[in-house]
């Protein structure tokens, strides 16, 4: 099957279009990369948590309550697996 597990969370497109200056754009990209990594860590901790109820997240990581609707959608999509007969 096909897995989408190496995604990059771009954030709110409308907000990103308002970023005009190059240094601000670099900063926004850096924040996007950090958020992508945080979302990946949350996904991995939730996946481990399903099989190991005693697994704990690092205290500095995101919790599900911290996510926006768009981030939840990204997280669900990142975990979806397509079977070879789907498409």
Backbone as numpy.savetxt, mean C-alpha at the origin, in Angstrom:
# Nx Ny Nz CAx CAy CAz Cx Cy Cz
-0.86 -18.60 -11.45 -1.67 -17.41 -11.45 -0.82 -16.16 -11.45
-1.45 -15.05 -11.68 -0.80 -13.75 -11.71 -1.07 -13.04 -10.40
-0.02 -12.54 -9.75 -0.17 -11.80 -8.51 0.32 -10.38 -8.71
-0.42 -9.44 -8.16 0.01 -8.05 -8.17 0.47 -7.72 -6.78
1.75 -7.87 -6.52 2.26 -7.65 -5.19 3.38 -6.63 -5.12
3.74 -6.02 -6.23 4.84 -5.07 -6.24 4.35 -3.70 -6.67
3.19 -3.31 -6.21 2.60 -2.04 -6.63 3.23 -0.84 -5.95
2.84 0.33 -6.42 3.30 1.59 -5.86 2.08 2.46 -5.64
1.86 2.91 -4.41 0.71 3.73 -4.08 1.01 5.18 -4.43
0.27 5.75 -5.39 0.50 7.11 -5.87 -0.23 8.16 -5.06
-1.11 7.77 -4.20 -1.87 8.75 -3.45 -2.99 9.34 -4.28
-3.53 10.43 -3.82 -4.64 11.10 -4.49 -4.12 11.80 -5.74
-4.62 11.41 -6.91 -4.16 11.96 -8.18 -4.38 13.46 -8.25
-5.53 13.93 -7.78 -5.84 15.36 -7.82 -4.79 16.15 -7.04
-4.38 15.65 -5.89 -3.38 16.32 -5.07 -2.03 16.32 -5.77
-1.67 15.20 -6.38 -0.37 15.10 -7.04 -0.28 16.04 -8.24
-1.39 16.34 -8.92 -1.35 17.24 -10.07 -1.08 18.68 -9.65
-1.35 19.03 -8.40 -1.13 20.40 -7.95 0.32 20.65 -7.59
1.12 19.62 -7.50 2.53 19.78 -7.15 3.27 20.32 -8.38
3.77 21.54 -8.29 4.39 22.21 -9.43 5.92 22.21 -9.38
6.49 22.49 -8.27 7.93 22.65 -8.17 8.63 21.30 -8.11
9.81 21.25 -8.75 10.53 19.99 -8.84 10.91 19.45 -7.46
11.41 20.30 -6.57 11.80 19.81 -5.25 10.59 19.31 -4.47
9.45 19.93 -4.68 8.23 19.45 -4.02 7.80 18.12 -4.61
8.01 17.96 -5.92 7.65 16.71 -6.58 8.53 15.57 -6.08
9.82 15.84 -5.90 10.73 14.82 -5.37 10.30 14.45 -3.96
9.95 15.45 -3.16 9.48 15.19 -1.80 8.20 14.37 -1.81
7.27 14.69 -2.72 6.02 13.94 -2.83 6.29 12.50 -3.25
7.24 12.31 -4.17 7.60 10.95 -4.60 8.20 10.16 -3.44
9.04 10.82 -2.65 9.66 10.16 -1.50 8.57 9.74 -0.49
7.62 10.64 -0.25 6.52 10.31 0.66 5.68 9.16 0.11
5.46 9.16 -1.21 4.72 8.07 -1.84 5.43 6.74 -1.67
6.75 6.74 -1.82 7.53 5.51 -1.64 7.45 5.03 -0.19
7.53 5.97 0.75 7.42 5.61 2.17 6.05 5.02 2.47
5.01 5.63 1.93 3.66 5.14 2.17 3.47 3.76 1.54
4.04 3.57 0.34 3.97 2.25 -0.31 4.61 1.19 0.58
5.76 1.52 1.15 6.45 0.57 2.02 5.62 0.30 3.28
5.02 1.34 3.85 4.17 1.15 5.03 2.98 0.25 4.70
2.37 0.47 3.54 1.22 -0.35 3.13 1.65 -1.80 2.90
2.83 -1.99 2.31 3.34 -3.35 2.09 3.57 -4.05 3.43
4.16 -3.33 4.39 4.40 -3.91 5.71 3.08 -4.27 6.39
2.07 -3.41 6.26 0.76 -3.70 6.84 0.16 -4.93 6.19
0.23 -5.00 4.86 -0.28 -6.18 4.13 0.40 -7.45 4.63
1.73 -7.42 4.74 2.47 -8.60 5.18 2.10 -8.98 6.61
1.92 -7.98 7.48 1.56 -8.30 8.87 0.15 -8.87 8.95
-0.77 -8.38 8.10 -2.12 -8.93 8.09 -2.12 -10.35 7.53
-1.31 -10.61 6.51 -1.23 -11.94 5.92 -0.65 -12.93 6.92
0.38 -12.52 7.66 0.98 -13.37 8.68 -0.01 -13.56 9.83
-0.74 -12.50 10.16 -1.70 -12.55 11.25 -2.81 -13.56 11.02
-3.15 -13.81 9.75 -4.18 -14.80 9.44 -3.74 -16.20 9.85
-2.45 -16.49 9.70 -1.97 -17.83 10.03 -1.36 -17.89 11.43
-0.97 -16.75 11.97 -0.34 -16.72 13.29 -0.99 -15.61 14.11
-1.94 -15.97 14.94 -2.69 -14.99 15.71 -1.83 -14.25 16.73
-0.64 -14.79 17.05 0.22 -14.15 18.04 1.25 -13.21 17.42
1.26 -13.11 16.10 2.21 -12.21 15.42 1.83 -10.77 15.75
2.84 -9.94 15.97 2.58 -8.54 16.29 3.26 -7.64 15.29
2.60 -6.53 14.98 3.20 -5.52 14.12 4.15 -4.66 14.94
5.18 -4.11 14.30 5.99 -3.11 15.00 5.10 -1.94 15.41
5.38 -1.34 16.54 4.50 -0.29 17.07 4.42 0.94 16.16
5.44 1.18 15.34 5.45 2.37 14.49 4.74 2.16 13.16
4.30 0.95 12.88 3.69 0.69 11.58 2.22 1.13 11.55
1.66 1.12 10.36 0.25 1.49 10.18 -0.67 0.45 10.78
-1.84 0.89 11.16 -2.89 -0.05 11.54 -4.02 0.13 10.53
-4.90 -0.85 10.40 -6.01 -0.73 9.44 -6.84 0.53 9.64
-6.94 1.02 10.86 -7.73 2.22 11.15 -7.11 3.48 10.55
-5.83 3.44 10.19 -5.13 4.60 9.64 -5.38 4.80 8.15
-6.00 3.84 7.48 -6.09 3.85 6.02 -7.28 4.62 5.49
-7.05 5.31 4.38 -8.15 5.95 3.65 -8.83 4.89 2.79
-9.96 5.24 2.19 -10.65 4.30 1.29 -9.75 3.90 0.13
-9.03 4.86 -0.44 -8.13 4.56 -1.58 -7.01 3.62 -1.16
-6.49 3.80 0.05 -5.43 2.91 0.53 -5.95 1.51 0.78
-7.17 1.39 1.29 -7.79 0.07 1.46 -7.94 -0.62 0.11
-8.41 0.12 -0.88 -8.57 -0.43 -2.23 -7.22 -0.92 -2.76
-6.18 -0.11 -2.60 -4.83 -0.49 -3.02 -4.40 -1.77 -2.32
-4.63 -1.84 -1.01 -4.22 -3.01 -0.24 -4.94 -4.27 -0.70
-6.24 -4.17 -0.94 -7.01 -5.32 -1.42 -6.53 -5.74 -2.80
-6.33 -4.77 -3.69 -5.85 -5.08 -5.05 -4.48 -5.73 -5.01
-3.62 -5.25 -4.11 -2.27 -5.78 -4.02 -2.28 -7.25 -3.63
-3.31 -7.68 -2.94 -3.36 -9.06 -2.47 -4.15 -9.99 -3.39
-4.74 -9.45 -4.45 -5.59 -10.26 -5.32 -4.75 -11.11 -6.25
-5.14 -12.36 -6.41 -4.46 -13.28 -7.31 -5.42 -13.69 -8.41
-4.99 -13.56 -9.66 -5.78 -13.98 -10.81 -5.41 -15.41 -11.17
-6.39 -16.27 -11.33 -6.14 -17.62 -11.82 -5.88 -17.58 -13.31
-5.23 -18.60 -13.84 -4.86 -18.60 -15.26 -6.08 -18.61 -16.17
-7.25 -19.05 -15.70 -8.44 -19.07 -16.55 -9.29 -17.81 -16.40
-8.82 -16.82 -15.64 -9.54 -15.56 -15.49 -8.98 -14.53 -16.46
-9.80 -13.58 -16.84 -9.24 -12.52 -17.66 -10.17 -12.10 -18.67
